[in-house]
């Protein structure tokens, strides 16, 4: 496992598209190499990642960003995407990617490593539970996007011209 390098971006984009196919939503994936490159390597990166390499090529990835626990008072990692190509599963690459992120949390004093999994993805759920991960079943994820996001943003009113916007 190693951090994503600039030369890995195209391969990681391809993996994200494979993941979208696996998750039965290929039409929802619009990521470009330019977008990923900017998110990972732009002036103020807010996305980070690691790759799994086999036979000299990228075959898996973990894309993540920082979150913050107000109750713990420290950051954590939110794992956005974890994917290993089917032909390379069963060799410990997914485990090693997750272990790398757990080590990152430990090294930085972070409180949590969190992610979401589709409720029908039984093999992944079983894998995560075997690692000691617990489902946050009492929480429901929500999302605003598209027209609903635009509509709500229109209710914000004008941006403040001075002072703190709290």
SULGIFEN-V178548 format. One line per field, one symbol per residue. psi: psi as a letter, one per 20 degrees, with the letter a starting at -180 (. if undefined). burial: # if it has 16 or more other C-alpha atoms within 10 Angstrom, else .. A space follows every 10 residues. Layout:
psi = ???
burial = ???
This chain:
psi = qqqprhiigg hhghhhhggh ghjklhiipj prhggggghh jahmpjqrrq qpppkjqpir qpprrqapoh hhjrrrpoog ppppqhijqj jjggghgghg hghggghikq hqoqrqqpii mggggggghh ijqqqlhiqp qqpprchhgg ghhijhaqqq iraqn.
burial = #..#...### ########## .......... .....##..# #.....#### ###....### ####..#... ....###### #####..... ..##..##.# ##..#....# ####...... ....#..#.. .......... .......... .......... ......
